[in-house]
Amino acid sequence: MKTVKSVYKIGNGPSSSHTVGPYHAAQIFGGRFPEADRFRVELFGSLAFTGEGHGTGKAIRSALPGAEVLFNREEMELPHPNTMLFEAFQDGKEIGRARIFSIGGGSIRIEGEQSEEEVEVYPQKNFTEISQICRERSLNLAQFIYRMEDDQLREYLKRVWEAMKDSIRRGLEGEGILPGGLGVARKAKTLYEKRCYNESADVTMNRVIAAYSYAVSEENADENVVVTAPTCGSCGVLPAVMYYMHRDRGFPEEEILDALAVAALIGNVIRTNASISGAECGCQAEIGSACSMTAAALASLYGLNIDQIEYAAEIAMEHNLGLTCDPVKGLVQIPCIERNAVACMRAISSVNLSRFLFSTRKISFDEVVATMYRTGKDMDEKYRETSHGGLAQIYYAH
């Protein structure tokens, strides 16, 4: 498996696959041809169908000013649902080209090349093997991660955590209508400030966590800076729960960083053995993964054992199986923002169940990850981030 650092990327929303990845790809390609006087980028698959709503062209042109961006919605036989063809020209002649894939979570793969992200850090390929090593060496998951990664991980996690906190703070202050034409109003500030009469502690917790989640997701929808966790479309789940545990429950930031490391490991297992891309496996790969990561992080923060952490992550993913990716108008707003908040509650419930019932579990985390991948591959194309089905289709029918 690759470094867990690759799970978290700091960048502008609204989509890790559609903005963060293409922006990074454009930066790299442009840097290889500084002499070029014109660039042409052709987008295929999900990037072609929802790239306009997701701001893909804008992201590419911000890295390659003046680039011609084309949306090819005809070619369907693709090596990856998020395929891009970059071409560089000088004096009317092509001087270079590259086919680049946005593989989820802001990561890219250049055809025929190996990137730094592809370097293997973990010889273990799944959670079962990781768990076995931890037992043999009497390590918890955070200790295992720090032994396997380089000494820059802790500092990177600090930057990630600061970016997560910043997105929540900004989002709680934000007001007005989100861009894109759906007329969706920001709600985080209202959720945070509007306390119900005689509100119970549980209601307060749910409302505040939802407000934090809305804050991040609305920042993402507004194309502001967020952290992929593991994607932009699911960026509101993990930060919301961790911020609540730190700010409202008093858990120290050093422990939050350890929990973020554990969450990233879970995301890494999913990405290695399945996918975190909505275009490849539907929203189960995005929200399902974020929910699993958050459940594992929270269980780790509570000091639960490795079996309890695994069970929490398994429950969280299992009950997101089959979740479709059907963004209305190709925007990461409906149902995405609300879906992040709901996933926070599901992650918390998963931990509560795992705490008491872990010894009775029948399904391993690796098995549910494999199931998610098969489900995603069986899912009709229109439910995999094309805006051709589900809520996206029903909305236009009205």
C-alpha positions in Angstrom: 0.0 0.0 0.0 1.0 3.6 -0.5 1.6 6.3 2.0 -1.4 7.4 4.1 -0.4 11.0 3.3 -1.9 10.5 -0.2 -5.4 10.1 1.3 -5.4 13.7 2.5 -5.0 16.5 -0.1 -5.5 20.1 0.6 -7.1 21.9 -2.4 -10.1 23.7 -3.8 -13.5 22.0 -4.2 -15.9 21.0 -5.3 -14.5 17.6 -6.4 -11.3 15.8 -5.7 -11.6 13.8 -8.9 -12.9 16.7 -11.0 -10.9 19.7 -9.7 -8.0 18.7 -7.4 -6.8 15.9 -9.7 -7.2 17.7 -13.0 -5.6 20.8 -11.6 -2.6 18.8 -10.4 -2.4 17.0 -13.8 -2.5 20.3 -15.6 0.3 21.7 -13.4 2.5 18.7 -14.1 1.8 18.6 -17.9 2.3 22.4 -18.3 5.6 22.2 -16.4 6.9 19.6 -18.9 6.3 21.9 -21.8 7.1 25.5 -20.8 7.8 26.4 -24.4 4.2 25.5 -25.5 2.1 28.4 -26.7 -1.2 26.5 -26.7 -2.7 23.6 -24.7 -5.7 21.4 -25.5 -7.3 19.1 -22.9 -10.0 16.6 -23.8 -12.2 15.2 -21.0 -13.9 11.8 -21.1 -16.4 9.8 -19.1 -17.5 11.3 -15.8 -15.3 14.3 -16.3 -17.1 15.0 -19.6 -20.6 14.5 -18.2 -20.3 16.4 -14.9 -17.1 18.3 -15.3 -18.9 21.6 -16.1 -20.9 21.5 -12.9 -17.8 20.4 -11.0 -15.6 23.1 -12.3 -13.1 20.9 -14.1 -12.5 23.3 -17.0 -12.0 26.2 -14.5 -9.5 24.1 -12.5 -7.5 23.1 -15.6 -7.4 26.7 -16.9 -6.2 28.0 -13.6 -3.1 25.8 -14.0 -2.9 26.2 -17.8 -4.2 29.7 -18.6 -6.0 29.8 -22.0 -6.1 26.1 -22.4 -8.8 24.8 -24.7 -11.0 22.3 -22.7 -13.3 19.9 -24.6 -15.9 17.6 -23.2 -16.1 14.3 -25.2 -19.4 12.7 -24.2 -19.3 10.2 -27.1 -16.3 7.9 -26.5 -17.3 5.3 -23.9 -14.6 2.6 -24.1 -12.2 4.1 -21.6 -9.4 2.8 -19.4 -10.8 4.8 -16.5 -14.0 6.7 -16.0 -12.0 9.9 -15.3 -9.8 10.1 -18.4 -8.0 13.2 -19.7 -6.0 13.7 -22.9 -3.5 16.6 -22.6 -1.8 18.0 -25.7 0.8 20.8 -26.0 1.4 22.8 -29.2 4.1 25.3 -30.4 3.7 27.2 -33.6 0.7 25.1 -34.5 2.6 21.8 -34.1 2.0 19.2 -31.4 5.1 18.9 -29.2 3.7 16.6 -26.5 0.7 14.6 -25.2 -0.2 12.5 -22.2 -3.2 10.5 -21.2 -3.8 11.1 -17.5 -6.4 9.5 -15.2 -7.9 11.2 -12.1 -8.2 8.0 -10.0 -10.0 9.5 -6.9 -9.2 11.6 -3.9 -7.2 14.0 -5.9 -4.7 11.4 -7.0 -3.7 11.0 -10.6 -2.0 8.4 -12.7 -0.1 9.3 -15.9 -0.3 6.5 -18.5 3.0 4.6 -18.7 4.5 6.3 -15.7 4.9 5.6 -11.9 4.3 8.6 -9.7 5.7 9.2 -6.2 2.3 8.3 -4.8 2.7 4.8 -6.4 5.7 4.0 -4.3 4.9 1.1 -1.9 5.3 2.0 1.8 3.3 -0.9 3.4 4.0 -4.5 2.3 0.6 -5.4 3.8 -2.2 -5.3 1.3 -5.3 -5.4 3.5 -6.6 -4.8 7.1 -6.2 -8.5 8.0 -2.5 -8.4 7.4 -2.1 -5.1 9.2 -4.0 -6.5 12.2 -1.8 -9.6 12.3 1.4 -7.5 12.4 0.0 -5.3 15.1 -0.8 -8.3 17.3 2.5 -9.9 16.7 4.4 -6.7 17.7 1.9 -5.5 20.4 1.2 -2.3 18.5 -1.9 -0.2 18.2 -2.8 1.1 14.8 -1.3 4.6 15.3 2.0 3.1 16.5 2.1 0.8 13.5 1.5 3.7 11.1 4.2 5.9 12.6 6.7 3.0 12.3 5.9 2.4 8.7 5.8 6.1 7.5 8.6 8.6 7.3 9.2 11.3 9.9 7.3 13.9 7.9 3.9 12.3 8.6 3.2 14.0 11.8 3.9 17.5 10.4 1.7 16.7 7.4 -1.1 15.6 9.6 -0.8 18.9 11.5 -1.2 20.9 8.2 -4.2 18.7 7.3 -5.8 19.3 10.7 -5.3 23.1 10.5 -6.9 23.1 7.0 -9.8 21.1 8.3 -10.4 23.5 11.2 -10.1 26.5 8.9 -12.8 25.1 6.6 -15.2 24.6 9.5 -14.6 28.1 10.9 -15.0 29.8 7.5 -18.1 27.7 6.8 -19.8 28.6 10.0 -19.5 32.2 9.1 -20.6 31.8 5.5 -24.0 33.0 4.2 -25.8 33.4 0.9 -26.5 31.1 -2.1 -24.0 28.6 -3.4 -22.9 28.9 -7.0 -24.2 26.7 -9.8 -27.8 27.7 -10.3 -29.6 25.3 -7.9 -30.3 28.2 -5.5 -29.0 26.2 -2.5 -28.6 28.4 0.5 -25.8 27.9 3.1 -27.2 26.4 6.3 -24.2 25.7 8.5 -24.5 29.0 10.4 -28.2 28.5 11.1 -27.7 25.0 12.3 -25.0 26.1 14.6 -26.8 29.0 16.1 -30.4 27.9 16.2 -30.8 26.0 19.4 -34.2 24.4 20.1 -36.0 25.1 23.3 -35.1 22.6 26.0 -32.7 20.9 23.7 -31.3 17.6 25.1 -27.5 16.9 25.1 -27.9 14.3 22.3 -29.9 16.7 20.1 -27.2 19.4 20.7 -24.4 17.0 19.7 -26.2 16.0 16.5 -27.0 19.5 15.6 -23.5 20.9 16.2 -21.8 18.0 14.4 -24.2 18.5 11.5 -23.4 22.2 11.5 -19.6 21.4 11.3 -20.2 19.0 8.5 -22.4 21.4 6.5 -19.7 24.1 7.1 -17.0 22.0 5.3 -19.3 20.7 2.6 -20.6 24.2 1.8 -17.0 25.5 1.6 -16.3 22.7 -0.8 -19.4 23.5 -2.9 -18.3 27.1 -3.0 -14.9 26.0 -4.5 -13.0 27.0 -1.4 -10.1 25.1 0.2 -10.9 21.8 1.9 -9.2 18.5 2.6 -10.0 15.3 0.7 -11.1 12.8 3.4 -10.9 10.8 1.3 -12.6 13.0 -1.4 -14.0 16.5 -1.7 -17.5 15.1 -2.1 -17.1 13.4 1.3 -14.9 16.0 2.9 -17.4 17.0 5.7 -17.6 13.8 7.6 -14.2 13.2 9.3 -13.4 16.9 10.1 -16.9 17.5 11.6 -16.7 14.6 14.1 -13.0 15.2 15.0 -13.6 18.9 15.5 -16.5 18.2 17.8 -14.4 15.7 19.8 -11.7 18.3 20.1 -13.6 21.6 20.6 -16.7 20.4 22.4 -15.4 17.2 24.1 -11.9 18.4 25.0 -9.8 15.7 23.3 -6.3 17.1 22.8 -5.0 17.7 19.3 -2.2 15.2 19.6 -4.8 12.5 20.0 -6.8 13.9 17.1 -3.7 13.6 14.9 -3.3 9.9 15.8 -7.0 9.4 15.0 -6.5 11.1 11.6 -3.6 8.7 10.9 -5.9 5.7 11.7 -8.6 7.1 9.5 -6.1 7.5 6.6 -5.0 3.9 7.0 -8.6 2.8 6.6 -9.0 5.0 3.5 -5.8 3.6 2.2 -7.0 0.0 2.6 -10.2 0.9 0.7 -8.4 2.7 -2.1 -5.9 -0.2 -2.5 -8.5 -3.0 -2.6 -11.5 -1.2 -4.0 -12.0 2.5 -4.9 -12.7 5.9 -3.4 -14.0 7.3 -6.7 -17.7 8.0 -7.2 -17.2 7.7 -10.9 -15.9 4.2 -10.5 -18.1 2.8 -7.7 -20.8 5.3 -6.8 -21.1 7.3 -3.6 -20.6 4.2 -1.5 -16.9 4.7 -2.4 -16.9 8.3 -1.2 -19.4 8.7 1.6 -19.1 5.0 2.6 -15.3 5.4 2.8 -15.5 8.6 4.7 -18.0 7.0 7.1 -15.6 4.1 7.7 -12.6 6.3 8.2 -14.5 8.5 10.7 -15.8 5.5 12.6 -12.3 4.1 12.9 -10.9 7.4 13.9 -13.5 7.9 16.6 -13.1 4.3 17.9 -9.3 4.9 18.1 -9.8 8.2 19.9 -11.9 6.4 22.5 -9.1 3.9 23.0 -11.0 0.9 21.6 -9.1 -2.2 20.6 -8.2 -3.2 17.1 -11.1 -5.6 16.7 -13.5 -2.8 17.8 -12.0 -0.4 15.4 -12.3 -2.8 12.6 -15.9 -3.6 13.4 -16.8 0.1 13.6 -15.3 0.6 10.1 -17.0 -2.5 8.8 -20.4 -1.4 10.1 -20.0 2.0 8.6 -19.2 0.7 5.2 -21.7 -2.1 5.2 -24.7 0.2 5.6 -23.6 2.5 2.8 -23.4 -0.4 0.3 -25.2 0.5 -3.0 -25.2 4.2 -2.3 -25.4 5.9 -5.7 -23.6 9.0 -6.9 -26.2 11.2 -8.5 -25.3 14.8 -8.1 -28.1 17.1 -9.3 -26.9 19.3 -12.2 -23.4 17.8 -11.7 -22.9 20.0 -8.6 -21.6 18.7 -5.3 -24.7 20.1 -3.4 -27.8 17.9 -3.7 -27.7 15.3 -2.1 -24.0 15.6 -1.2 -24.0 18.2 1.5 -26.8 16.6 3.5 -25.4 13.2 2.9 -22.1 14.2 4.7 -24.0 15.2 7.8 -26.0 12.0 7.9 -22.8 10.0 7.5 -21.4 11.6 10.7 -24.3 10.2 12.7 -23.9 6.8 11.1 -20.2 6.8 12.0 -21.0 7.5 15.6 -23.6 4.8 15.7 -21.2 2.3 14.2 -18.7 3.0 17.0 -21.4 2.6 19.7 -22.4 -0.8 18.3 -18.8 -2.0 17.9 -17.9 -1.1 21.4 -20.3 -3.8 22.8 -20.8 -6.3 19.9 -17.4 -6.7 18.3 -17.0 -10.3 19.6 -20.1 -11.3 17.7 -19.2 -10.0 14.3 -19.3 -12.3 11.2 -18.0 -10.0 8.4 -14.5 -8.6 8.3 -13.6 -5.2 7.1 -11.8 -6.6 4.1 -14.8 -8.6 3.1 -17.1 -5.5 3.1 -14.5 -3.5 1.1 -14.5 -6.3 -1.5 -18.3 -6.3 -1.5 -18.3 -2.6 -2.0 -16.0 -2.8 -5.0 -18.1 -5.6 -6.6 -21.3 -3.6 -6.0 -19.8 -0.6 -7.6 -18.7 -2.5 -10.7 -22.2 -4.0 -11.0 -23.8 -0.5 -10.6 -25.4 1.0 -13.7 -23.2 3.7 -15.2 -25.9 6.3 -14.7 -25.5 6.0 -10.9 -21.8 6.6 -11.0 -21.3 10.4 -11.1 -22.7 11.1 -14.5 -25.9 12.9 -13.4 -27.9 10.7 -15.7 -29.9 8.8 -13.0 -31.3 8.9 -9.5 -32.0 12.3 -7.9 -30.2 14.1 -10.8 -32.7 12.7 -13.3 -35.8 13.1 -11.1 -34.9 16.8 -10.4 -34.8 17.6 -14.1 -38.1 15.7 -14.7 -39.8 18.3 -12.6 
